[in-house]
Amino acid sequence: MAAFLNQQTDITGVVTLTQWRTILQPYLRHGSQAASTEAGDTPDRTGYAVVYIRHVQGGGPRPPLDQFYRHATPIHVVTIHGVEYAWVYQVPQPLPHIVQVSFGPAIQLHSYAVDTTELRSTGTLSLTVQWQARAPVSEDYRFFVHVLDDEGQMVGQIDVPPGGPDHPTSAWQPNRFVLWHHPVPLPPLEEPAAGRYWVALGLYRPADFSRLEVSAASPRERPTTDRRCCFWNRS
């Protein structure tokens, strides 16, 4: 169990939640932190959750671990003599908008956040997206973001790797979350034009620019889109 966790590149920057904190902690890499479930909630910076078979057999894991066991797919299972002994889950970061939009058969946009605090001063909108691979991804896709006005006219855009330059989609592992912050430059406006602004996004194949199919329930009265997911508006 600890050997797997210690191999994770982010283990020293996140918290591992478990009912056996005192047992797990001594085996974790220096700088890593395990947290107990005594408070009944998910601590800040939780990145992994560990459920042991003893707690499952003893009436079920305590909250909040009960949110993961049998409700999420583990990224690692410890098996001893053919018996599953423990399960490791990756915990998504708590972004404010959970959408779970599918792009093609293997990629899901789990959640997002939009930060407009620097929009007036720098003309930059900050978009944070959290992806999850639902199956192996064989290609490296590109990610486009279009900011549209109420008439569907584009006022800003970016075209980038969805998980940042060091995490191509072909390297994403099934059931893993990938989080990245994307700054989107917009024309600086002293007074934003009245109406609504939409963020439309999608994934495409750079070889032929074909867009992946989108499975989403977009807002009503959104600008016309072509295989793009639309969300967020500001009056």
Contacts in CASP RR format, 6 or more apart in sequence:
PFRMAT RR
TARGET T0000
AUTHOR 0000-0000-0000
METHOD contacts of the structure
MODEL  1
MAAFLNQQTDITGVVTLTQWRTILQPYLRHGSQAASTEAGDTPDRTGYAV
VYIRHVQGGGPRPPLDQFYRHATPIHVVTIHGVEYAWVYQVPQPLPHIVQ
VSFGPAIQLHSYAVDTTELRSTGTLSLTVQWQARAPVSEDYRFFVHVLDD
EGQMVGQIDVPPGGPDHPTSAWQPNRFVLWHHPVPLPPLEEPAAGRYWVA
LGLYRPADFSRLEVSAASPRERPTTDRRCCFWNRS
1 24 0 8 1.000
1 27 0 8 1.000
1 50 0 8 1.000
1 78 0 8 1.000
1 86 0 8 1.000
1 88 0 8 1.000
2 24 0 8 1.000
2 27 0 8 1.000
2 28 0 8 1.000
4 76 0 8 1.000
4 78 0 8 1.000
4 88 0 8 1.000
5 11 0 8 1.000
5 16 0 8 1.000
5 28 0 8 1.000
5 29 0 8 1.000
5 32 0 8 1.000
5 48 0 8 1.000
5 50 0 8 1.000
5 88 0 8 1.000
6 27 0 8 1.000
6 28 0 8 1.000
6 29 0 8 1.000
6 32 0 8 1.000
8 48 0 8 1.000
10 47 0 8 1.000
11 28 0 8 1.000
11 29 0 8 1.000
11 32 0 8 1.000
11 48 0 8 1.000
12 29 0 8 1.000
12 30 0 8 1.000
12 31 0 8 1.000
12 32 0 8 1.000
13 32 0 8 1.000
13 33 0 8 1.000
13 45 0 8 1.000
14 33 0 8 1.000
14 45 0 8 1.000
14 46 0 8 1.000
14 47 0 8 1.000
14 48 0 8 1.000
15 33 0 8 1.000
15 34 0 8 1.000
15 35 0 8 1.000
15 43 0 8 1.000
15 44 0 8 1.000
15 45 0 8 1.000
15 46 0 8 1.000
15 47 0 8 1.000
15 48 0 8 1.000
16 24 0 8 1.000
16 28 0 8 1.000
16 32 0 8 1.000
16 33 0 8 1.000
16 34 0 8 1.000
16 35 0 8 1.000
16 46 0 8 1.000
16 47 0 8 1.000
16 48 0 8 1.000
16 49 0 8 1.000
16 50 0 8 1.000
17 34 0 8 1.000
17 35 0 8 1.000
17 36 0 8 1.000
17 37 0 8 1.000
17 42 0 8 1.000
17 43 0 8 1.000
17 46 0 8 1.000
17 47 0 8 1.000
17 48 0 8 1.000
17 49 0 8 1.000
17 50 0 8 1.000
17 64 0 8 1.000
17 65 0 8 1.000
17 91 0 8 1.000
18 24 0 8 1.000
18 34 0 8 1.000
18 35 0 8 1.000
18 36 0 8 1.000
18 37 0 8 1.000
18 49 0 8 1.000
18 50 0 8 1.000
18 51 0 8 1.000
18 52 0 8 1.000
18 65 0 8 1.000
19 36 0 8 1.000
19 37 0 8 1.000
19 51 0 8 1.000
19 52 0 8 1.000
19 55 0 8 1.000
19 61 0 8 1.000
19 62 0 8 1.000
19 65 0 8 1.000
20 50 0 8 1.000
20 52 0 8 1.000
21 34 0 8 1.000
21 35 0 8 1.000
21 36 0 8 1.000
24 34 0 8 1.000
24 50 0 8 1.000
25 33 0 8 1.000
25 34 0 8 1.000
28 34 0 8 1.000
35 43 0 8 1.000
35 46 0 8 1.000
37 61 0 8 1.000
37 62 0 8 1.000
37 63 0 8 1.000
37 64 0 8 1.000
37 65 0 8 1.000
40 62 0 8 1.000
40 63 0 8 1.000
40 64 0 8 1.000
41 63 0 8 1.000
41 64 0 8 1.000
42 64 0 8 1.000
42 91 0 8 1.000
42 94 0 8 1.000
46 91 0 8 1.000
47 90 0 8 1.000
47 91 0 8 1.000
47 93 0 8 1.000
48 88 0 8 1.000
48 89 0 8 1.000
48 90 0 8 1.000
48 91 0 8 1.000
49 64 0 8 1.000
49 65 0 8 1.000
49 68 0 8 1.000
49 88 0 8 1.000
49 89 0 8 1.000
49 91 0 8 1.000
50 86 0 8 1.000
50 87 0 8 1.000
50 88 0 8 1.000
50 89 0 8 1.000
51 61 0 8 1.000
51 65 0 8 1.000
51 68 0 8 1.000
51 69 0 8 1.000
51 86 0 8 1.000
51 87 0 8 1.000
51 89 0 8 1.000
52 85 0 8 1.000
52 86 0 8 1.000
53 83 0 8 1.000
53 84 0 8 1.000
53 85 0 8 1.000
53 86 0 8 1.000
55 61 0 8 1.000
55 62 0 8 1.000
55 65 0 8 1.000
56 69 0 8 1.000
60 66 0 8 1.000
60 69 0 8 1.000
61 68 0 8 1.000
61 69 0 8 1.000
68 74 0 8 1.000
68 87 0 8 1.000
68 89 0 8 1.000
68 91 0 8 1.000
69 87 0 8 1.000
72 89 0 8 1.000
72 175 0 8 1.000
73 89 0 8 1.000
73 174 0 8 1.000
73 175 0 8 1.000
74 87 0 8 1.000
74 88 0 8 1.000
74 89 0 8 1.000
74 175 0 8 1.000
75 88 0 8 1.000
75 89 0 8 1.000
75 90 0 8 1.000
75 173 0 8 1.000
75 175 0 8 1.000
75 176 0 8 1.000
76 87 0 8 1.000
76 88 0 8 1.000
77 84 0 8 1.000
77 86 0 8 1.000
77 87 0 8 1.000
77 88 0 8 1.000
78 84 0 8 1.000
78 85 0 8 1.000
78 86 0 8 1.000
78 87 0 8 1.000
78 88 0 8 1.000
79 85 0 8 1.000
90 175 0 8 1.000
90 176 0 8 1.000
90 177 0 8 1.000
92 110 0 8 1.000
92 111 0 8 1.000
92 130 0 8 1.000
92 132 0 8 1.000
92 177 0 8 1.000
93 111 0 8 1.000
93 130 0 8 1.000
93 177 0 8 1.000
93 179 0 8 1.000
95 110 0 8 1.000
95 111 0 8 1.000
95 112 0 8 1.000
95 113 0 8 1.000
95 128 0 8 1.000
95 130 0 8 1.000
96 111 0 8 1.000
96 113 0 8 1.000
97 111 0 8 1.000
97 112 0 8 1.000
97 113 0 8 1.000
97 114 0 8 1.000
97 231 0 8 1.000
97 232 0 8 1.000
98 110 0 8 1.000
98 111 0 8 1.000
99 109 0 8 1.000
99 110 0 8 1.000
99 111 0 8 1.000
99 112 0 8 1.000
99 216 0 8 1.000
99 229 0 8 1.000
99 231 0 8 1.000
100 108 0 8 1.000
100 109 0 8 1.000
100 110 0 8 1.000
100 111 0 8 1.000
101 108 0 8 1.000
101 109 0 8 1.000
101 214 0 8 1.000
101 215 0 8 1.000
101 216 0 8 1.000
101 229 0 8 1.000
102 108 0 8 1.000
102 109 0 8 1.000
102 134 0 8 1.000
102 214 0 8 1.000
102 215 0 8 1.000
102 216 0 8 1.000
103 109 0 8 1.000
103 141 0 8 1.000
103 202 0 8 1.000
103 203 0 8 1.000
103 212 0 8 1.000
103 213 0 8 1.000
103 214 0 8 1.000
103 215 0 8 1.000
103 229 0 8 1.000
104 203 0 8 1.000
104 212 0 8 1.000
104 213 0 8 1.000
104 214 0 8 1.000
104 215 0 8 1.000
105 134 0 8 1.000
105 135 0 8 1.000
106 133 0 8 1.000
106 134 0 8 1.000
106 135 0 8 1.000
106 136 0 8 1.000
106 137 0 8 1.000
107 131 0 8 1.000
107 132 0 8 1.000
107 133 0 8 1.000
107 134 0 8 1.000
107 137 0 8 1.000
107 141 0 8 1.000
107 162 0 8 1.000
107 169 0 8 1.000
107 172 0 8 1.000
107 203 0 8 1.000
107 212 0 8 1.000
108 131 0 8 1.000
108 132 0 8 1.000
108 133 0 8 1.000
108 134 0 8 1.000
109 129 0 8 1.000
109 130 0 8 1.000
109 131 0 8 1.000
109 201 0 8 1.000
109 229 0 8 1.000
110 130 0 8 1.000
110 131 0 8 1.000
110 132 0 8 1.000
110 177 0 8 1.000
111 129 0 8 1.000
111 130 0 8 1.000
112 127 0 8 1.000
112 128 0 8 1.000
112 129 0 8 1.000
112 130 0 8 1.000
112 231 0 8 1.000
113 127 0 8 1.000
113 128 0 8 1.000
114 125 0 8 1.000
114 126 0 8 1.000
114 127 0 8 1.000
114 128 0 8 1.000
114 199 0 8 1.000
114 232 0 8 1.000
115 125 0 8 1.000
115 126 0 8 1.000
115 127 0 8 1.000
115 128 0 8 1.000
116 125 0 8 1.000
116 126 0 8 1.000
116 234 0 8 1.000
117 126 0 8 1.000
118 124 0 8 1.000
118 126 0 8 1.000
119 125 0 8 1.000
119 186 0 8 1.000
119 192 0 8 1.000
120 188 0 8 1.000
120 189 0 8 1.000
120 190 0 8 1.000
122 188 0 8 1.000
123 185 0 8 1.000
123 186 0 8 1.000
123 187 0 8 1.000
123 188 0 8 1.000
123 189 0 8 1.000
124 183 0 8 1.000
124 184 0 8 1.000
124 185 0 8 1.000
124 186 0 8 1.000
125 147 0 8 1.000
125 183 0 8 1.000
125 184 0 8 1.000
125 186 0 8 1.000
125 199 0 8 1.000
126 181 0 8 1.000
126 182 0 8 1.000
126 183 0 8 1.000
126 184 0 8 1.000
127 145 0 8 1.000
127 181 0 8 1.000
127 182 0 8 1.000
127 183 0 8 1.000
127 184 0 8 1.000
127 199 0 8 1.000
128 179 0 8 1.000
128 180 0 8 1.000
128 181 0 8 1.000
128 182 0 8 1.000
129 143 0 8 1.000
129 162 0 8 1.000
129 163 0 8 1.000
129 179 0 8 1.000
129 180 0 8 1.000
129 182 0 8 1.000
129 201 0 8 1.000
130 177 0 8 1.000
130 178 0 8 1.000
130 179 0 8 1.000
131 162 0 8 1.000
131 163 0 8 1.000
131 172 0 8 1.000
131 177 0 8 1.000
131 178 0 8 1.000
131 179 0 8 1.000
131 180 0 8 1.000
132 175 0 8 1.000
132 176 0 8 1.000
132 177 0 8 1.000
132 178 0 8 1.000
133 169 0 8 1.000
133 172 0 8 1.000
133 173 0 8 1.000
133 174 0 8 1.000
133 175 0 8 1.000
133 176 0 8 1.000
133 178 0 8 1.000
134 174 0 8 1.000
134 175 0 8 1.000
135 174 0 8 1.000
136 174 0 8 1.000
137 169 0 8 1.000
137 170 0 8 1.000
137 172 0 8 1.000
138 170 0 8 1.000
139 169 0 8 1.000
139 170 0 8 1.000
139 205 0 8 1.000
140 161 0 8 1.000
140 168 0 8 1.000
140 169 0 8 1.000
140 170 0 8 1.000
140 206 0 8 1.000
141 162 0 8 1.000
141 169 0 8 1.000
141 203 0 8 1.000
141 204 0 8 1.000
141 205 0 8 1.000
141 206 0 8 1.000
141 212 0 8 1.000
142 159 0 8 1.000
142 160 0 8 1.000
142 161 0 8 1.000
142 162 0 8 1.000
142 203 0 8 1.000
142 204 0 8 1.000
142 205 0 8 1.000
142 206 0 8 1.000
143 158 0 8 1.000
143 159 0 8 1.000
143 160 0 8 1.000
143 161 0 8 1.000
143 162 0 8 1.000
143 163 0 8 1.000
143 182 0 8 1.000
143 201 0 8 1.000
143 202 0 8 1.000
143 203 0 8 1.000
144 157 0 8 1.000
144 158 0 8 1.000
144 159 0 8 1.000
144 201 0 8 1.000
144 202 0 8 1.000
144 203 0 8 1.000
144 204 0 8 1.000
145 157 0 8 1.000
145 158 0 8 1.000
145 182 0 8 1.000
145 184 0 8 1.000
145 199 0 8 1.000
145 200 0 8 1.000
145 201 0 8 1.000
145 202 0 8 1.000
146 154 0 8 1.000
146 156 0 8 1.000
146 157 0 8 1.000
146 199 0 8 1.000
146 200 0 8 1.000
146 201 0 8 1.000
146 228 0 8 1.000
147 154 0 8 1.000
147 155 0 8 1.000
147 156 0 8 1.000
147 157 0 8 1.000
147 184 0 8 1.000
147 186 0 8 1.000
147 197 0 8 1.000
147 198 0 8 1.000
147 199 0 8 1.000
147 200 0 8 1.000
148 154 0 8 1.000
148 155 0 8 1.000
148 197 0 8 1.000
148 198 0 8 1.000
148 199 0 8 1.000
148 200 0 8 1.000
148 223 0 8 1.000
148 230 0 8 1.000
149 155 0 8 1.000
149 193 0 8 1.000
149 195 0 8 1.000
149 196 0 8 1.000
149 197 0 8 1.000
149 198 0 8 1.000
149 223 0 8 1.000
150 195 0 8 1.000
150 196 0 8 1.000
150 197 0 8 1.000
150 198 0 8 1.000
150 223 0 8 1.000
151 223 0 8 1.000
152 198 0 8 1.000
152 223 0 8 1.000
152 224 0 8 1.000
155 186 0 8 1.000
155 187 0 8 1.000
155 197 0 8 1.000
156 184 0 8 1.000
156 185 0 8 1.000
156 186 0 8 1.000
156 187 0 8 1.000
157 184 0 8 1.000
158 182 0 8 1.000
158 183 0 8 1.000
158 184 0 8 1.000
158 185 0 8 1.000
160 182 0 8 1.000
161 167 0 8 1.000
161 168 0 8 1.000
161 169 0 8 1.000
162 169 0 8 1.000
162 178 0 8 1.000
162 180 0 8 1.000
162 203 0 8 1.000
163 169 0 8 1.000
163 178 0 8 1.000
163 179 0 8 1.000
163 180 0 8 1.000
164 180 0 8 1.000
167 178 0 8 1.000
167 180 0 8 1.000
169 203 0 8 1.000
172 178 0 8 1.000
192 234 0 8 1.000
194 235 0 8 1.000
195 234 0 8 1.000
195 235 0 8 1.000
196 233 0 8 1.000
196 234 0 8 1.000
196 235 0 8 1.000
197 232 0 8 1.000
197 233 0 8 1.000
197 234 0 8 1.000
198 222 0 8 1.000
198 223 0 8 1.000
198 230 0 8 1.000
198 231 0 8 1.000
198 232 0 8 1.000
198 233 0 8 1.000
199 230 0 8 1.000
199 231 0 8 1.000
199 232 0 8 1.000
200 222 0 8 1.000
200 223 0 8 1.000
200 225 0 8 1.000
200 228 0 8 1.000
200 229 0 8 1.000
200 230 0 8 1.000
201 228 0 8 1.000
201 229 0 8 1.000
202 211 0 8 1.000
202 212 0 8 1.000
202 214 0 8 1.000
202 227 0 8 1.000
202 228 0 8 1.000
202 229 0 8 1.000
203 211 0 8 1.000
203 212 0 8 1.000
204 210 0 8 1.000
204 211 0 8 1.000
204 212 0 8 1.000
205 212 0 8 1.000
211 226 0 8 1.000
211 227 0 8 1.000
211 228 0 8 1.000
212 227 0 8 1.000
213 227 0 8 1.000
214 227 0 8 1.000
214 228 0 8 1.000
214 229 0 8 1.000
216 229 0 8 1.000
218 225 0 8 1.000
218 229 0 8 1.000
218 230 0 8 1.000
218 231 0 8 1.000
219 230 0 8 1.000
219 231 0 8 1.000
219 233 0 8 1.000
222 230 0 8 1.000
223 230 0 8 1.000
END
